[in-house]
Amino acid sequence: MPAFVEDLRFRGLIHQMTDPELGARLDSGRMTGYSGFDPTADSLHVGHLLQVCTLRRLQEAGHRPIALAGGGTGFVGDPGGKSEERSLLSEEQLEANLAGIHRQLSRFVEFGGGGDSGAVLVNNADWLRPLPLFTFLRDVGKHFTVNQMVAKDSVKSRLARADQGISYTEFSYMLLQAYDFLQLFDDFGCTLQIGGSDQWGNITMGIELVRKVRQAEVFGLTTPLVLKADGTKFGKTESGAVWLDPARTSPYQLYQFFFRCEDTMVGTYLRYFTFLSHEEILALDEATTAHPERREGHRELARQVCTLVHGEDETIRAEQAAAALFGEEIGGLDERSLLDVFADAPSTDLGRSRLDQEGLLLVDLLAETGLVGSKSQARTTVTQGGAYVNNRREDDVTRRLSAEDLVADRYVVLRRGKKDHHLVRFD
């Protein structure tokens, strides 16, 4: 098994380190390190998954990870990476968000086990809320100049926009995060903060505060931001957010997201989000390059991430649903899997009585759902072999649908050609 830092480098997980000696310390001794998650939603998303996996790698290497839920800093909002002021959340929203994030984090790292083993879950509201303003200004604020603070990229980019600027609320965020590091140093002996590359300024502020107040040496490590092939980052407010909560992004949708990712990103994501060995990843790199049409790397990536986030049973269900979509076994899908597969397809609701007696003429249904423009076009589509019912080709213009055609006792899936699907619900 490679050394911890060697593994991080192989996976491209080291963007910056505050001290060149940090690598040797991580490989030679036990450290306590933390990463923070502000509860701006009730679920983490794929952009957070890199930090969650890094905490798990930290634990597997024998270090103690701390997951910090920002119940306090969540009231303020991190200006980093945002071009405008965040909306402030109510206390009720924050509590609900914290509860959701707590549940998710416990899937990835093992909490408990006392001082020598087991991850720690903390909420910075526990020390930030009771902190008197004058105490904070005296004990924290006096150690930093405004010149330092405005030089940080997260602030500088906002000040450059005359139409937006930055409020004092968000301007204070970096001092609050710095205080988190000091608190965790005092309470747990935490000497390492891990975050995305956009957290570099905040991390160095915390390191400086601990040095000035406790005369102690602590460290920071940043990982790359998780980017899509077009260079944009994953996030909650960007379009197409991919969530870890199955109620927001189903296991099938998560599986398909990674299965369909661009060839150029497969190797990167295999390194970021899986715990496969170096040899296994390199073999998948080679397979993707030699035979991209087989999608071996994509399939293993999707399988590994879905299992990590949702468990093996949900991954099997997602794979079965994907197989049904491109095969002829769609009739065996349960309702949840069917709705996951066709979540983005247009749909029509019809009365179940339409299937009684002689049944519903397929040509009529194709036209009624809008899959074709007219009944004459529907007849042409059927006779030319372009019409499908539940993934089975139909070439008989007299074909009628009955209750026996229903999937999960309620649905019929129509298809025209290879890609145009329509879900019909009979109630």
N, C-alpha and C positions, 0 to 999 in steps of 0.2 A: 504494500500500500504506500503511495507517495506521501511525502511530508505534507502537512496541512497547507503551507504557503505555496508549495509546488503545485498542489491541486488547484488552489485559487488562481494561480497564474495560468495554468493550463486551460482553465475555464474562462479566462478573460475577466475575472471578477475583481481584479485590483486596478482601479483607476488612479488613485493617489494614496500615498501613505505620508503621515506627518513626520515620520522619522524613519530613516533607512534601517535602523536597528529593530523596527517593529517585527519584521519577518522572523528574525532570529529568536525574538522573545516568544512569538507565537509557537514556534517549533520546539522550543526548549523548555518552556514552563507553562503553568496554568494561569490563564487570565480570565477576568470577568469582563464581558463586553455587552453593550446594549445597542438596540436600534429602536427608534420611536415611530409610532403610527398615530397620526392625528385622526380622530373619529369624525371626519367630515361626511361620512356615509355609514350606513349600518352594515357594510360589507367591505372587505378588502377586494382589490382587483388585481389583474395580472401584473400591473406595474409594481404592486407591493410584493408580489410573489418572490422576486429576486431577493429582497431583504429577508423574507421569511425563510427561504431556503438557506441563506447565508447564516442565519442564526442556528438553523439545524446543523449545518456543516460545523459550525463553531462547537456545538454540543457534542457532535460525534467525534470531534478531534480532542475531546477531554476538557474543553473550556466550559465556563458557565455563562450561558446567555441570559440576558434580561430583555424582555419585551416591554417596552414602555407605551402604554396607551395614553394619549395626550388629552385627558379630560380637562386639564387646565389650559394648555396651549391651544386646544381646540376652540376655546372661546375667542381666541385672538386671530388665529389663521396665519400660516406661513406665507409670506409674500413671494417666496422662491418659485420661479417658473410660471408666475401669473402676471398678466399684463394689466390687471385691474383688481380692485378691492374685492375680497371674498365677502359673501353674505354671512353675517353672524348667525349662529344657530342658537335656538332656545335651549334652556337647561334640559327640558324634556327630550328634545331631539338628540342632544349629546349623550344622555343616559341610555337611550335606545340604541344609538350607534355603538357606544362602548360595549353594551351587552352582546351585540352581534359580533364585534371584532374579538372579544374575549373567547367566544365559542370557537371561532375559526382558528385562532392562534394555537389552541390546545390540540389541534389535529397535526400540527407540524413539529412542535417541540414538546419535550416531556417536562411538565412543571412539577415542582415539589421535590422532595428528597433531602431537605435540610441544606445546611451551608456548604457541604462539600460536593453535592451533586444535585442535578435537577435545575431546570430553568426557573426564572423568577418573573412574575407578571406584576407590574406596578402601574399606578395611575398618578400622573404628576399633579392632578388636582388635589391629592392628599397633602402636598406641601405648598403648592402655589396659592390655593384659595385662602389658607390662614395667614399667608405672608403679608405683614403690614407694609403699606406703600413706602413709608419713610425708611423702614428697615431695608427694603429692597433697594431704594435709591442710594442709601448710605453704603450698604455692604456689597452691592453688585454694580450699580450704575457708576460709582466713582472710579471703577477700574478701567473704564473704557471711554474713549473720546468720540465725539460725534464724527470727527474726521475718519476714524477707523470704520465706523458703522456705515457711513455713506459710501465708503470705498468698496463695500461688499457688492458682488454682482447682483444679488437679489434686490438690493436697494437701488443701486446705480441704474439698472434698467428701468425701474419705475420712475425715478427722478427725471430720466431723459424724456419722459412723455408728459408734456405740459398739460395735456387734457386729463391725465389720470393722477400722477403723483403717488404719494403713499401716506396713509394716515399714521398718526403717532401710535395707534393701536398695533398695526402690523409692523411698524418700525421697531417696536419693543420686543418683537418675537425672538430675535436672536439672543437677547439678554435672558429671556425666560428659558430658552433651550440651554444656554450656558449654565444657568442655575440648576437645571436638571442634572447635568453632568456632575456638578459639585455635590448635589444631594446624593446621587448614586455612588459617588466616590466615598462619601462619609458613611453611608448606610451599608454598602455591600463591597467596598473595596474595588469598585469598578474603575478600570484604567483604560478602557477602549470604547470608543463610539464608532459605530458603523452606519453609513448612510449612503444615499445616492450622490452622484457627483455634484448635484445642485445643492447639497447640504454642506459643502466644504467650508464656506464662510461661517456657518453656524457652529460647525464642529470645532474650528480653530478658536472661536470665541470661548467655547467651553474649556478647551485645553488651557487657554491663557488665564481664565478665571481660577481654575484649580491650581495652577502654578503660582499665581499671585496670592491667593488666600491660604492655601495649604502647603505651599512650597514643595509640591509633589509633581512628578512627571507622569503624564497620561498621554494617550495616543488617539489618533483618528485614522480611519481607513474608509475610503469611498469606493463604491462600485459604479460601473457604468449605468447610465439610464437605460431602461428597456425601451428599445425603439422598434418601430415597424420598418418595413423595407423602404418606405418613402422618407424615413428619417424623423417622422413625428413620434412623440412619446405616448405611451399608454397613460390614461388617467381617467378620473371619474367624470370630468366635465367635457372630455373630448368625445367626439362622435364614435359610436361603436365600442363603448367600454365593455370589457370582458370581466365579469365579476366572479368571485369565488363562492358566492352564495347561490345554491342551486335554484332558489326562487327567482333570482334575477337573471342568471345565465345557467341554463340547464346543463347537466353533465354531457348530454349529446351535443349541445352547442359549443361547450368548451372543447370537447373532443374534435369536433369538426373545425373549430378555429385553428387548432394546431395542425390538424391533418392537412388543411388547405393553405397553410402558410407558404410563403414564397420559398423556392429552392435555396435562395441566397441566405435565408435566415435559419434554416433547419439546424445547421451545425452550431450556430450561436445559441439557439434556444435549447438544444440538447445539453450544452455545457452549463447554461444558466439554471435550467429548471429540472434537470434529472440528476439522479445519483448513480448513473451508469459509470462503469470503469472507463479509464482513458482508452483502453484497448477496444472496448465496445463502441465508444463514440467514434474513434478513428475508423473502425470498420464500417460504421454507418455513413460516415463522411465519404468513404470510398464508394460505397454502394450508391449513394445519392449522385455522385459525380459520374459513375460508370453507367448506371441505369436509372435516370431520374423518373422515367415513366412508371417504375415499379413502386415508387414512393415508400421505400423501406424505412428511410429515416423519418419521414413524416408520420408514418404509422406508429413507429416505436415512440416517437416524441409524444404523439397524442395519447397513446396508451399510458406512458409513464406519468404525464402530467395529470390526466384524468384520475388515475389511481391514487396519486399523491393527494389530490384535492378532495376526491369524492369516494375513494375506496374501489376495490376490485369489482364488486358486484355491479356498481353503476357503470364501470368501464365496459364490462361484458354486455350490459344492456345497450350502451351507446354503440358498441361495435355491431351488435345484432341489428340495431335500428339502421345503421349505415349500410349493412349488407342488404337489408330488406329494400332500401331505397333503390338500389341498383340491381336487384334480383327480382324473382317472381314469388317471394314468400311474404309479401306484405300482409296477407290475410292473417298471419299469426302474431302481428304486433298487438300489444296491449294499448289501451287508450292513451296513457301518458307518453309512451314512446312514439306513437303515431302523431300526437300533437307536437312533440318536440321536433320530429322530422319535418313536418309541414307547417311549422310556426310562421314562416314567412310567405307561405303560399296564399293566394286569395281564396276566399271561402264563400259558401252560400248555404243558407239554412232553408230547408224545405220540410213540409209535413210528411210524416212517415206513411200516411195514408196514400201518398203518391205511388208507393210501391205495391199497393194491394191489387187484387184481381189480376189483370193482365200485366201489370207492372208499368214501368216508365221507359219509354223508348229512348235508347242511348242517343240517337240523333237529336231528339228534342232537348235532352239534358245538356249536350255539348253546346247547343246554341243558347240555351237559357242561362248557362253559367258564364257565357261570354268567351269561352275558349275558342270558339269560331264565330264568324260574323253572321252566319245565317244557317238555316237548316240545309240548304243546298250545299253550302260549303262543308257542313258537318258530314253529309253523305259522301262527298268527295274524300274527305279526310279518312273516313272509315274504310271506304273501298280501296284506298291507296295504302292502307296499313299504318296510318299515323295516329290511330285512336287507341287508347289503353284504359282499361278499367282495373284498378288495383294492380297496376304494373303488368297486366296481361293484355296482349294485343287483341283487338276485336276488329274483324273485317266483315261482319255481317250487319248490313244496314237495318235488318229487322230485329236486332238484338234488343231485348228489354231487360231492365234491371228489376230485381225483386229483393226481398228481405234477405235472401240467401247470399247476396253480394255484399252485405254490410260487414265492415271490419269493426271489431270491438262493439258490435251490435248497434252502431249508430252512423258509421261513416262509409263513404265511397270516395276513392281517390281517382280522379280523372287525369289523364295526361294526353297532351297533343305533342307528337314528336318526342324529342329527347328530354326537353327541359321544362316545358310549360305544364305545371301542375295546378290542379284546382281541387280543394277539399270540399266535399258536400256533406253536410250534417243533416241527418233525418231525425226529427224529433216528433 
